[in-house]
Every structure is written in C-alpha cells, then in structure tokens.
C-alpha cells in the first residue's frame, strides 16, 4: 500500500512507572554501560533505575549502552543541555521499561520524512513500556512515537497541557475532538466518546486486543489506517455522520466480516487517490469499496479470513 504521509515533529515529555530503588547517576554513556555490565540479570518488573545527565549527542550512545548490557532499565534523562530526542532514538529498545524526559526537551523524532515512517518511531518496539505521562510542555506528538509498544495500556496528559488531553488512558487533542492514539495494549470493547469528530490516522493500528468499537454520530472522518491490523474486530458500523474514510482504514482486519454503512460517503473521500488520479486505495480489503459505491448504505458481509481477494455481499 502506497505511503504518502509526512510526519510532524514530535514534542513530548514522558514519565513511566519506575522501580522504587534509588537511581544511580551518570554523566556519560560509557559510565552507564560499565555500571549496567556489572549488574546481575533482571526482569522487567525489577528494572535497574538510572539517571543520566545527557546532551543531544549522547542519546544514541545511551540507547546502545542499554541494549548491549541486556538488562531491564528504568531511565531518567536529566540536564538542560538535552533539547531533542532524535529519530529512532530508542527504537527496538526492548529492555527499556520506563523513561522520564526533562522539560528541556522540545522535540522527539523531529525531521521525519516519508521513507522514515515505517520504522522511525522514537520508542518503536519498546515492548515493555506500559504507561506514559505527557507533560504540560508538549505541543506536537508524532504518529509513530509509540509504534508497536504492545504493552502500552495508558497515556496520561498533564492537565495544564494546551495541546493534548487524555481520558481513560487514551490520547486526544485538547478539546477531545480528535482521537489521536489508543494504546496498543488495551483490550476489549471501546465506545468512542460523543463529541469526537475525527479518528486520527493510525489511531487504533495494531490494537489486536480491540474486540469491538462503537463510533458515535459526531465522527465525520476516519483517518488513514486508523484501524489497520485490528485482528480481533469482527464487525463495525459506520454512522451516517462519516463523510470520509482514509486509505487502508480497516486493512489487515482479517476477521472483520460485517460492515454496516448508515450513510453515504463520496467516492473521492473513500480511500486515497493515486498520483495519476485514477486509482483509489480502499479503506477495506476485498471488493467492499466497489460494492458499497454501487449499492449504497446497508450491511455487507464476507467470510474470514478477509483478504484483498475477498468478495463482499450486501445483505
């Protein structure tokens, strides 16, 4: 599927649950590595708590030190010299269980480009991170910051934050009209709050524990790949308020066998138009886009596993 997105820079302050043991402090990645190498093997629920007085140039070395030591670490970054966390800073750092980022940091994962998108999240594949607290200074959060953080169950935003808010561990814009990120580790059914008008691109992507979702009549837009790879979804109802569904919004939903459209969606808002203006990338797998545009509102069904060759039938 064609990727035509550009990512905004990420600005975030994150605090994760940490162990109660006193933190050891270091002024260099080398000293950190020496210390970690001397520690015994541990488990994610008993991480080694460390603080590093860092600057921008040290971040990748800190990441390397943690990975090479092979110990689970709860990391606090400190020091006013640290102002940015670069692209892919802690990607695949599976032994990182928590991180606290100082207020001096204004950018995380800035300078993204199209080719970076699939694999450039600042904390991509940090599979042992469980919760995040976003500080009051955050102004821009990139969409792949927590890509494949499969244990993440809660995102909390400081009340004083002027750009973002949270409710029940889910990330929204400040006035809660856009649902930005549903944590991948949450499981079960979810009802999107009334008042949300936009489900952001990738908002629920790879939320494999999401068993059902209720979309309210306030929603008008479902973004690109918003529910992609939600493999536990079996049915969904698109309310009549929705006038736009992005590229691959439900792609990879291999068990999504029933889709009900309560309203009409213009053909040019039903997927992404190719550069030549003739091809659309469907929000759904199989021939559902064509069947819906020909048959209008109603319920369409197919059989699992759903694939690009699936045939949908209007009930």
C-alpha positions in Angstrom: 0.0 0.0 0.0 1.3 3.3 -1.0 2.7 5.6 1.7 2.4 9.3 1.0 2.5 10.7 4.5 4.7 13.2 6.1 5.2 13.2 9.9 5.2 16.3 12.1 8.0 16.6 14.6 7.3 15.1 18.0 7.5 17.1 21.2 6.8 15.1 24.3 7.7 14.6 28.0 7.1 11.0 29.2 7.1 9.5 32.6 6.8 5.8 33.1 6.3 3.7 36.2 9.7 3.0 37.8 11.2 0.9 40.5 11.5 2.2 44.0 15.2 1.5 44.3 17.5 4.6 44.4 18.7 5.6 41.0 22.4 5.7 40.1 23.5 8.9 38.3 25.9 9.1 35.4 27.4 11.8 33.2 28.3 9.7 30.2 27.0 6.7 28.3 30.3 4.9 28.9 29.9 5.1 32.6 26.3 3.9 32.3 27.4 0.9 30.3 30.2 0.0 32.7 27.6 0.1 35.6 25.0 -1.9 33.7 27.5 -4.6 32.7 28.3 -5.2 36.3 24.7 -5.8 37.3 23.0 -9.2 37.5 20.3 -10.3 35.1 16.9 -8.9 36.0 13.3 -8.9 34.9 11.0 -6.1 33.5 9.2 -5.8 36.9 12.5 -5.1 38.6 14.4 -2.7 36.3 17.7 -1.0 37.2 16.9 2.6 37.9 19.4 5.1 36.4 19.7 8.8 35.8 21.9 10.2 33.0 22.9 13.9 32.7 22.6 13.9 28.9 23.0 16.2 25.9 21.8 15.8 22.4 24.9 13.9 21.2 24.7 11.3 23.9 21.2 9.8 23.2 22.2 7.1 20.7 25.1 6.1 22.9 22.8 5.7 25.8 20.4 3.6 23.7 23.4 1.4 22.7 24.6 1.0 26.3 21.2 -0.2 27.4 20.8 -2.6 24.5 24.3 -4.1 24.8 24.0 -4.6 28.5 20.9 -6.7 28.1 19.4 -5.6 31.5 16.0 -4.1 32.0 16.4 -0.3 32.7 14.2 2.5 34.0 15.9 5.6 32.6 15.7 9.2 33.7 17.2 11.8 31.4 18.3 15.0 33.1 20.2 18.2 32.3 19.3 21.4 30.5 21.7 20.6 27.6 19.3 17.9 26.3 16.8 19.6 24.0 16.0 16.9 21.4 15.4 13.2 21.1 16.4 12.2 17.6 14.6 10.0 15.1 14.6 6.3 16.1 16.4 7.2 19.4 15.3 4.1 21.3 13.8 2.0 18.5 13.7 -1.7 19.4 15.0 -1.0 22.9 13.0 -3.9 24.4 14.9 -3.7 27.8 13.7 -0.1 28.4 10.9 -0.3 30.9 10.4 3.4 31.7 11.7 6.8 30.7 11.5 10.3 32.1 12.3 13.1 29.7 13.2 16.5 31.2 11.3 19.7 30.4 14.3 21.0 28.4 13.4 18.6 25.6 11.2 20.2 23.0 11.5 17.7 20.1 11.3 14.0 19.9 11.7 12.4 16.5 11.9 15.6 14.5 13.0 15.7 10.9 10.9 12.7 9.9 10.5 12.1 6.1 8.3 9.7 4.1 10.9 7.0 3.9 11.4 7.1 7.7 7.8 6.4 8.6 7.7 2.6 8.9 10.5 2.2 11.4 11.4 5.6 12.7 9.3 5.9 15.9 11.3 7.3 18.8 10.2 4.4 21.0 9.2 1.9 18.4 9.2 -1.7 19.6 9.7 -0.8 23.2 7.6 -3.7 24.1 7.9 -3.5 27.9 6.6 0.1 28.2 3.3 0.1 30.0 2.2 3.7 30.6 3.1 7.2 29.6 2.6 10.6 31.2 2.8 13.5 28.8 4.0 16.8 30.4 2.5 20.2 30.2 5.0 21.5 27.6 4.2 19.1 24.8 3.0 20.8 21.6 3.3 18.1 18.9 3.3 14.3 19.1 4.4 12.3 16.0 2.2 9.4 15.0 4.8 6.7 15.2 6.3 7.6 18.6 4.9 4.5 20.3 4.8 2.2 17.3 4.5 -1.4 18.4 4.6 -0.6 22.1 2.4 -3.7 22.6 2.3 -3.4 26.4 1.3 0.2 26.5 -2.1 0.5 28.2 -2.4 4.1 29.3 -1.4 7.5 28.1 -1.9 10.3 30.6 -1.6 14.0 29.8 -0.9 16.8 32.3 -4.0 19.0 32.9 -2.1 22.1 32.1 -1.1 20.9 28.6 -2.6 23.2 26.0 -2.4 20.9 23.0 -3.4 17.4 24.3 -5.7 15.7 26.8 -6.4 12.1 27.9 -9.4 10.2 29.0 -9.3 6.6 30.3 -5.7 6.3 29.1 -6.5 7.4 25.6 -4.8 10.4 23.9 -6.9 13.2 22.3 -6.3 16.7 21.2 -7.0 19.3 23.9 -10.7 19.7 23.2 -11.2 16.0 22.6 -12.5 16.3 19.1 -9.7 14.1 17.6 -8.8 10.7 18.9 -5.0 10.5 18.4 -3.8 7.3 20.0 -5.4 4.3 21.5 -2.8 2.3 23.5 -2.0 -1.0 21.8 -2.1 -3.0 25.0 -5.7 -2.2 25.9 -8.1 -5.0 25.3 -11.9 -5.5 24.9 -14.7 -3.3 23.6 -14.5 0.5 23.3 -17.0 3.2 22.7 -15.6 6.4 21.3 -16.9 9.4 23.3 -19.6 11.5 21.7 -18.0 14.8 20.5 -15.1 13.2 18.8 -15.2 14.3 15.1 -12.1 12.7 13.8 -10.4 9.4 14.3 -6.8 10.1 13.6 -4.6 8.2 11.1 -3.1 5.1 12.8 -5.1 5.8 16.0 -6.0 2.1 16.6 -3.5 0.5 14.3 -2.4 -2.9 15.6 -4.7 -2.8 18.6 -5.1 -6.6 18.3 -7.0 -6.8 21.6 -9.7 -4.4 20.5 -12.8 -6.7 20.1 -15.4 -4.1 19.1 -15.6 -0.4 18.6 -18.7 1.9 18.7 -18.3 5.0 16.5 -20.7 7.9 17.5 -22.6 10.1 15.1 -20.3 13.0 15.9 -17.5 11.4 13.9 -17.1 12.7 10.4 -13.6 11.5 9.4 -11.8 8.2 9.9 -8.1 8.6 9.0 -5.7 6.5 7.0 -5.1 3.1 8.5 -7.0 4.1 11.6 -8.0 0.5 12.5 -5.4 -1.3 10.4 -4.5 -4.8 11.7 -7.1 -4.8 14.4 -7.4 -8.6 14.0 -10.0 -9.1 16.8 -12.6 -6.8 15.2 -15.4 -8.8 13.6 -17.9 -6.1 12.8 -18.2 -2.3 12.6 -20.9 0.2 11.9 -20.1 3.4 10.1 -22.6 6.1 11.2 -24.2 8.4 8.7 -22.2 11.3 10.0 -19.0 9.9 8.4 -18.2 11.5 5.1 -14.5 10.4 4.8 -12.6 7.2 5.3 -8.9 7.1 4.6 -6.6 4.7 2.8 -6.4 1.3 4.4 -8.5 2.4 7.4 -9.5 -1.2 8.0 -6.8 -3.1 6.1 -5.4 -6.2 7.8 -8.6 -6.7 9.8 -8.6 -10.3 8.9 -11.7 -11.2 11.0 -13.8 -8.1 10.0 -16.6 -9.9 8.1 -19.5 -7.5 8.6 -19.6 -3.7 7.8 -22.7 -1.6 8.1 -22.9 1.8 6.4 -25.6 4.0 7.7 -24.9 6.9 5.4 -23.3 7.8 2.1 -19.7 8.6 1.6 -18.5 10.4 -1.6 -16.3 8.2 -3.8 -13.4 10.7 -3.7 -13.4 10.5 0.2 -13.4 6.8 0.2 -9.7 6.0 0.2 -6.6 7.7 -1.2 -6.4 8.8 -4.9 -3.2 7.7 -6.6 -0.9 10.3 -8.2 -2.3 9.7 -11.6 -5.8 10.5 -10.3 -7.3 7.2 -11.4 -6.7 4.7 -8.6 -8.0 4.6 -5.1 -6.5 2.6 -2.2 -9.5 1.1 -0.5 -10.2 1.5 3.2 -11.2 -2.2 3.3 -9.8 -5.4 1.9 -11.6 -7.2 -0.9 -14.2 -5.6 -3.2 -16.1 -3.8 -0.5 -15.3 -0.3 -1.8 -16.7 -1.1 -5.2 -19.7 -2.9 -3.8 -20.6 -0.1 -1.4 -20.2 2.6 -4.1 -22.5 0.6 -6.4 -25.0 -0.5 -3.7 -25.1 2.4 -1.2 -25.9 2.2 2.5 -26.6 -1.2 4.2 -24.8 -4.2 5.7 -22.1 -6.0 3.7 -20.7 -9.4 4.7 -17.9 -11.7 3.7 -16.1 -14.7 5.3 -12.9 -14.9 7.3 -10.1 -14.7 6.8 -10.6 -11.5 5.0 -8.0 -10.7 2.3 -7.6 -8.5 -0.8 -9.4 -11.1 -2.8 -12.5 -11.3 -0.5 -15.9 -10.9 -2.1 -18.5 -8.9 -0.1 -22.3 -9.4 -0.4 -24.9 -6.9 0.5 -27.5 -8.3 2.9 
